[in-house]
Amino acid sequence: MLLEEVGAAGQQRLSEARVLIIGAGGLGSPAALYLAAAGVGTLGIADFDVVEEHNLQRQLLHPTANLGRPKVESAIETLRGINPLVAYVAHAEGITAANAVAIFRQYDVVLDGTDNFSARYLNNDAAFFAQRPLVHGSVFKFEGQVGVFDPHGGGPCYRCLFPEPPAQGSVPGCGEAGVIGALCGVIGSLQALEVIKLITKTEGTLRGKLLTYHSLTHQMTTFALPRAPECSLCGANRTITEIVESRYHPTGPHPTAHSMKENEYPLEITVSEANALLISQPDGALLIDVREPHELEICRVAIAQHIPMREIPEQIADLPRDRQLLIMCHHGGRSRRVTDYLRAEGLGNVTNVDGGVDGWAVEIDPTMARY
């Protein structure tokens, strides 16, 4: 209240405000901590996931003792210890196409802490239909971005910047590419700051701007983002007029070994199906791990042959044509790109292992390390 830009009136606005945080992970953790400490009246936490140990280097809301518990329960328990005067609302089902708009309308500001494109586009579109400002944040390796998408406040939406999501598997997420934990603290804190500025009506918000931060050089750059007149969501002749679930899963489910015709290699199978295939047909299938060498030092499937993704093109000629090639990476993103590439090069015997080595550790070999 000593800040003249905020004052008692601003603190009162905070105490009456309702803020929704989507994702109690790397970005949602610092954002929630600061918003709870700031005295936001009602704080909603939406996340369907559970606390996992390999995420804790960046998900500071969750103590190790809460492994396996729903993230919303763990998060609210931690936040109550910081500020018991805040009203906390758990949305344990997460945000879906069916509930997004209705939930968003219950809040004044929505903070997006998700880490995949399907969720980001759903959150953007639902915020537009609910007429709520969306505070965006994203992280990748050592870089992060923050922006405020608020068409009803005169700014652009996320689709003005990126009209359509990238092709499935073409851009790795944090789980595939990695992220330095402290970067999440920087970006999540900046998101909390934007929420506070929006609520207290403080000047200088990132509405209509995108801030990028490079942690290796500590360089921050802010870009102006005008509204796109041709935007399919908030433009004059918009074509997106409602939330349709299929829009956020455009490729649909991938075919599995059980849904393919006999003698036809599926595009994608689960780790359980891959394991069963390798056991039943050890000479008919070959597991290929396309991760980087430093990842193998963390964990590996003993029977897998290692060919880094970047070396695949030069080794095409050496790949067997008489065995089914099961391609594996960390979660399935890179291996899907390798699978698509090899099929485009004429190898029809290639199948992606969805879930990757991390799924293998969960479903097949719990003794394996996860990261």
C-alpha positions as CSV (number, residue, x, y, z in Angstrom):
1,M,0.0,0.0,0.0
2,L,3.0,2.3,0.3
3,L,3.3,2.3,-3.5
4,E,1.4,5.3,-4.7
5,E,0.7,3.4,-8.0
6,V,-1.2,0.8,-6.0
7,G,-2.2,2.3,-2.6
8,A,-5.1,1.1,-0.4
9,A,-7.5,1.1,-3.4
10,G,-5.2,-1.3,-5.3
11,Q,-4.9,-3.6,-2.4
12,Q,-8.6,-3.6,-2.0
13,R,-9.0,-4.6,-5.7
14,L,-6.5,-7.5,-5.0
15,S,-8.5,-8.7,-2.1
16,E,-11.7,-8.7,-4.2
17,A,-10.1,-10.2,-7.3
18,R,-10.6,-13.7,-8.6
19,V,-7.7,-15.2,-10.5
20,L,-7.4,-18.6,-12.3
21,I,-4.1,-20.3,-12.7
22,I,-4.0,-23.1,-15.3
23,G,-1.3,-25.6,-14.5
24,A,0.3,-26.0,-11.1
25,G,3.7,-26.8,-12.6
26,G,6.8,-24.8,-13.4
27,L,5.1,-21.5,-14.2
28,G,2.1,-21.9,-12.0
29,S,4.2,-22.6,-9.0
30,P,5.9,-19.2,-8.7
31,A,2.9,-17.3,-10.0
32,A,0.6,-18.9,-7.4
33,L,3.1,-18.3,-4.6
34,Y,3.3,-14.6,-5.3
35,L,-0.4,-14.1,-6.0
36,A,-1.3,-15.8,-2.7
37,A,1.2,-13.7,-0.8
38,A,-0.2,-10.6,-2.5
39,G,-3.6,-11.2,-1.1
40,V,-5.6,-12.1,-4.2
41,G,-9.1,-12.8,-2.8
42,T,-9.8,-16.0,-4.7
43,L,-7.3,-18.2,-6.4
44,G,-8.4,-21.0,-8.6
45,I,-6.0,-23.8,-9.5
46,A,-6.7,-26.0,-12.5
47,D,-4.7,-29.1,-13.1
48,F,-5.6,-32.8,-13.6
49,D,-2.1,-34.2,-13.1
50,V,-0.3,-35.6,-10.0
51,V,3.0,-34.6,-8.4
52,E,6.0,-36.4,-9.9
53,E,9.5,-36.4,-8.6
54,H,11.3,-35.6,-11.9
55,N,9.4,-32.3,-12.1
56,L,10.2,-30.9,-8.6
57,Q,13.3,-29.0,-9.7
58,R,11.0,-26.4,-11.1
59,Q,7.6,-27.1,-9.5
60,L,8.2,-25.4,-6.1
61,L,4.6,-25.7,-4.9
62,H,5.1,-29.3,-4.2
63,P,7.2,-31.0,-1.5
64,T,8.6,-34.4,-2.0
65,A,6.2,-35.8,0.6
66,N,3.3,-35.1,-1.8
67,L,4.5,-37.4,-4.6
68,G,1.6,-39.1,-6.2
69,R,-1.0,-36.6,-4.8
70,P,-3.1,-34.5,-7.2
71,K,-1.3,-31.3,-7.9
72,V,-4.3,-29.1,-7.0
73,E,-4.4,-30.6,-3.5
74,S,-0.7,-30.3,-3.0
75,A,-0.7,-26.7,-4.4
76,I,-3.5,-25.5,-2.2
77,E,-2.0,-27.1,0.9
78,T,1.2,-25.2,0.3
79,L,-0.6,-21.9,-0.5
80,R,-2.7,-22.1,2.6
81,G,0.5,-22.3,4.6
82,I,1.5,-19.0,3.0
83,N,-1.8,-17.1,3.2
84,P,-4.8,-18.8,4.8
85,L,-7.0,-15.8,4.2
86,V,-7.2,-16.5,0.4
87,A,-10.2,-18.5,-0.8
88,Y,-8.7,-21.4,-2.9
89,V,-10.8,-23.3,-5.5
90,A,-9.6,-26.6,-6.9
91,H,-10.4,-27.6,-10.5
92,A,-9.0,-31.1,-10.4
93,E,-10.5,-32.0,-13.7
94,G,-8.3,-29.4,-15.4
95,I,-9.4,-27.2,-18.3
96,T,-11.2,-28.9,-21.1
97,A,-13.1,-27.8,-24.2
98,A,-16.3,-28.7,-22.4
99,N,-15.7,-26.6,-19.3
100,A,-13.2,-23.9,-20.3
101,V,-15.5,-21.0,-21.0
102,A,-17.8,-21.6,-18.0
103,I,-14.8,-21.8,-15.6
104,F,-13.1,-18.7,-17.1
105,R,-16.2,-16.6,-16.6
106,Q,-15.9,-17.2,-12.8
107,Y,-12.6,-15.3,-12.7
108,D,-11.4,-11.8,-13.5
109,V,-8.0,-12.8,-15.0
110,V,-6.7,-16.1,-16.3
111,L,-3.0,-17.1,-16.1
112,D,-1.9,-19.7,-18.5
113,G,0.9,-21.9,-17.1
114,T,0.5,-24.8,-19.5
115,D,3.3,-26.4,-21.6
116,N,1.7,-27.7,-24.8
117,F,0.1,-26.0,-27.8
118,S,-3.3,-27.7,-27.7
119,A,-3.8,-26.3,-24.2
120,R,-2.5,-22.8,-25.2
121,Y,-4.9,-22.5,-28.1
122,L,-7.8,-23.8,-26.1
123,N,-7.1,-21.3,-23.3
124,N,-6.7,-18.5,-25.7
125,D,-10.0,-19.2,-27.5
126,A,-11.9,-19.8,-24.3
127,A,-10.6,-16.5,-22.8
128,F,-11.8,-14.7,-25.8
129,F,-15.3,-16.1,-25.5
130,A,-15.4,-15.5,-21.8
131,Q,-14.1,-12.0,-22.4
132,R,-11.2,-12.4,-19.9
133,P,-7.6,-11.2,-20.2
134,L,-5.1,-14.1,-20.6
135,V,-1.7,-13.8,-19.1
136,H,0.6,-16.0,-21.2
137,G,3.9,-17.5,-20.3
138,S,6.1,-20.1,-21.9
139,V,9.6,-21.5,-21.4
140,F,12.0,-23.5,-23.5
141,K,15.5,-24.5,-22.5
142,F,17.0,-21.1,-21.4
143,E,14.4,-18.8,-23.0
144,G,11.0,-17.6,-21.9
145,Q,8.1,-15.4,-23.1
146,V,5.4,-13.4,-21.3
147,G,2.5,-11.5,-22.8
148,V,-1.1,-10.4,-22.1
149,F,-3.7,-11.4,-24.7
150,D,-6.8,-9.4,-24.3
151,P,-8.8,-8.6,-27.4
152,H,-11.8,-7.2,-25.4
153,G,-9.3,-4.8,-23.8
154,G,-8.0,-3.6,-27.1
155,G,-5.1,-6.0,-27.5
156,P,-4.4,-9.0,-29.7
157,C,-5.1,-12.7,-29.0
158,Y,-2.6,-15.6,-29.2
159,R,-3.8,-16.4,-32.7
160,C,-2.9,-12.9,-33.9
161,L,0.7,-13.9,-33.2
162,F,0.5,-17.6,-34.1
163,P,-2.6,-18.2,-36.2
164,E,-2.4,-22.0,-36.1
165,P,-0.5,-24.5,-33.8
166,P,2.6,-26.2,-35.3
167,A,2.3,-29.7,-36.7
168,Q,2.1,-32.4,-34.0
169,G,5.6,-33.3,-32.8
170,S,7.4,-30.6,-34.8
171,V,8.2,-28.4,-31.7
172,P,9.5,-30.2,-28.5
173,G,8.1,-29.2,-25.2
174,C,9.9,-28.8,-21.9
175,G,9.8,-32.6,-21.3
176,E,11.6,-33.2,-24.6
177,A,14.0,-30.2,-24.8
178,G,14.6,-29.5,-21.1
179,V,14.3,-26.3,-19.2
180,I,16.5,-24.7,-16.5
181,G,14.3,-24.6,-13.3
182,A,15.1,-21.1,-12.2
183,L,13.9,-19.7,-15.6
184,C,10.4,-20.9,-14.6
185,G,10.7,-18.8,-11.5
186,V,11.5,-15.7,-13.6
187,I,8.7,-16.1,-16.1
188,G,6.1,-17.3,-13.6
189,S,6.9,-14.3,-11.4
190,L,6.6,-11.9,-14.4
191,Q,3.2,-13.5,-15.1
192,A,2.1,-12.8,-11.5
193,L,3.3,-9.3,-11.8
194,E,1.2,-8.8,-15.0
195,V,-1.9,-10.2,-13.1
196,I,-1.3,-7.7,-10.3
197,K,-0.9,-4.8,-12.6
198,L,-4.1,-5.8,-14.4
199,I,-6.1,-6.0,-11.2
200,T,-4.7,-2.9,-9.6
201,K,-5.0,-1.0,-12.9
202,T,-1.4,-0.1,-12.8
203,E,0.1,1.3,-16.0
204,G,2.6,-0.6,-18.1
205,T,1.0,-4.0,-18.6
206,L,2.1,-6.2,-21.5
207,R,-1.3,-6.0,-23.2
208,G,-0.4,-5.9,-26.9
209,K,3.2,-6.8,-26.2
210,L,5.4,-9.8,-26.0
211,L,8.4,-9.9,-23.6
212,T,11.2,-12.4,-24.4
213,Y,13.9,-13.3,-21.9
214,H,17.2,-15.0,-22.7
215,S,18.6,-16.3,-19.4
216,L,22.1,-17.0,-20.6
217,T,22.7,-13.4,-21.5
218,H,20.0,-11.8,-19.3
219,Q,18.7,-10.0,-22.4
220,M,15.1,-8.8,-22.3
221,T,13.3,-7.6,-25.4
222,T,9.7,-6.3,-25.7
223,F,7.9,-6.5,-29.0
224,A,4.7,-4.6,-30.0
225,L,2.0,-7.0,-31.1
226,P,-0.8,-5.4,-33.1
227,R,-4.1,-7.1,-33.6
228,A,-4.3,-9.1,-36.8
229,P,-7.3,-7.9,-38.9
230,E,-7.5,-11.3,-40.5
231,C,-7.3,-13.3,-37.2
232,S,-9.6,-16.3,-37.3
233,L,-10.7,-15.7,-33.7
234,C,-10.8,-11.9,-33.0
235,G,-10.7,-10.5,-36.5
236,A,-13.5,-8.8,-38.4
237,N,-14.3,-11.8,-40.4
238,R,-13.5,-14.5,-37.8
239,T,-14.2,-18.1,-38.6
240,I,-13.8,-19.5,-35.1
241,T,-17.2,-18.9,-33.4
242,E,-17.3,-21.5,-30.7
243,I,-15.2,-24.0,-28.8
244,V,-15.0,-27.3,-30.7
245,E,-13.0,-30.1,-29.1
246,S,-11.7,-31.5,-32.3
247,R,-10.0,-28.2,-33.1
248,Y,-7.5,-28.8,-30.2
249,H,-6.7,-32.3,-31.2
250,P,-6.6,-31.9,-35.0
251,T,-4.8,-35.1,-35.8
252,G,-7.1,-37.3,-33.7
253,P,-5.8,-40.5,-32.0
254,H,-2.9,-42.2,-33.7
255,P,-3.6,-45.8,-34.9
256,T,-2.3,-48.6,-32.7
257,A,-1.2,-52.1,-33.4
258,H,-4.8,-53.2,-32.6
259,S,-6.5,-50.9,-35.1
260,M,-4.3,-51.6,-38.1
261,K,-5.0,-54.1,-40.8
262,E,-3.0,-57.4,-40.7
263,N,0.6,-57.1,-41.9
264,E,0.4,-53.3,-41.9
265,Y,2.9,-51.5,-39.6
266,P,1.1,-49.0,-37.3
267,L,2.3,-45.4,-37.2
268,E,2.3,-45.4,-33.4
269,I,2.0,-47.8,-30.6
270,T,2.2,-47.5,-26.8
271,V,5.1,-48.6,-24.7
272,S,3.2,-51.6,-23.4
273,E,2.5,-52.7,-27.0
274,A,6.1,-52.1,-27.9
275,N,7.3,-54.2,-25.0
276,A,4.9,-57.0,-25.8
277,L,6.1,-57.0,-29.4
278,L,9.8,-57.1,-28.4
279,I,9.1,-60.0,-26.1
280,S,7.0,-62.0,-28.6
281,Q,9.0,-61.2,-31.7
282,P,12.6,-60.4,-30.6
283,D,13.9,-61.1,-34.1
284,G,11.0,-59.3,-35.8
285,A,11.3,-55.9,-34.1
286,L,14.2,-53.6,-33.4
287,L,14.0,-50.8,-30.8
288,I,15.9,-47.6,-31.7
289,D,16.6,-44.9,-29.2
290,V,17.1,-41.5,-30.9
291,R,17.9,-39.4,-27.8
292,E,21.2,-37.6,-27.3
293,P,24.2,-39.4,-25.6
294,H,23.9,-37.4,-22.4
295,E,20.4,-38.6,-22.0
296,L,21.5,-42.2,-22.2
297,E,23.7,-41.5,-19.1
298,I,20.5,-40.8,-17.2
299,C,18.5,-43.9,-18.2
300,R,18.2,-46.3,-21.2
301,V,16.4,-49.4,-22.3
302,A,19.1,-52.1,-22.4
303,I,17.9,-53.8,-25.6
304,A,17.6,-50.5,-27.6
305,Q,20.0,-49.6,-30.3
306,H,21.2,-46.0,-30.1
307,I,21.2,-43.7,-33.1
308,P,20.9,-40.0,-32.2
309,M,18.2,-38.2,-34.2
310,R,20.7,-36.0,-36.0
311,E,22.5,-39.1,-37.4
312,I,19.4,-40.8,-38.7
313,P,19.7,-39.4,-42.3
314,E,23.2,-40.8,-42.8
315,Q,22.3,-44.2,-41.4
316,I,19.1,-44.8,-43.5
317,A,20.9,-47.3,-45.7
318,D,22.0,-49.4,-42.8
319,L,18.5,-49.7,-41.2
320,P,17.0,-53.2,-41.7
321,R,13.9,-53.5,-44.0
322,D,12.9,-56.9,-42.8
323,R,12.2,-55.9,-39.1
324,Q,9.7,-53.5,-37.6
325,L,11.6,-50.4,-36.4
326,L,10.3,-49.1,-33.1
327,I,11.5,-45.5,-32.6
328,M,11.8,-44.2,-29.1
329,C,12.9,-40.9,-27.5
330,H,12.1,-39.2,-24.1
331,H,8.4,-38.8,-24.5
332,G,7.6,-39.4,-28.1
333,G,8.0,-36.0,-29.9
334,R,11.4,-36.5,-31.5
335,S,10.7,-40.1,-32.3
336,R,7.5,-39.1,-34.1
337,R,9.5,-36.7,-36.3
338,V,12.0,-39.4,-37.0
339,T,9.2,-41.9,-37.8
340,D,7.5,-39.4,-40.2
341,Y,10.9,-38.7,-41.8
342,L,11.8,-42.3,-42.4
343,R,8.3,-43.1,-43.8
344,A,8.7,-40.2,-46.2
345,E,12.0,-41.7,-47.3
346,G,10.2,-44.9,-48.2
347,L,10.6,-47.0,-45.0
348,G,7.1,-48.3,-44.2
349,N,8.3,-50.6,-41.4
350,V,8.8,-47.7,-38.9
351,T,6.6,-47.2,-35.8
352,N,6.8,-44.5,-33.2
353,V,6.7,-45.5,-29.5
354,D,4.3,-43.0,-27.9
355,G,5.4,-42.1,-24.3
356,G,9.1,-42.9,-25.0
357,V,11.6,-43.9,-22.4
358,D,9.7,-42.0,-19.7
359,G,6.6,-44.0,-20.4
360,W,8.7,-47.1,-20.3
361,A,9.9,-46.2,-16.8
362,V,6.4,-45.7,-15.6
363,E,4.8,-48.8,-17.2
364,I,7.5,-51.3,-17.8
365,D,10.6,-50.7,-15.6
366,P,9.9,-48.6,-12.5
367,T,13.6,-48.9,-11.4
368,M,14.7,-46.6,-14.3
369,A,15.6,-43.0,-13.5
370,R,13.2,-40.4,-14.9
371,Y,14.0,-36.8,-15.9
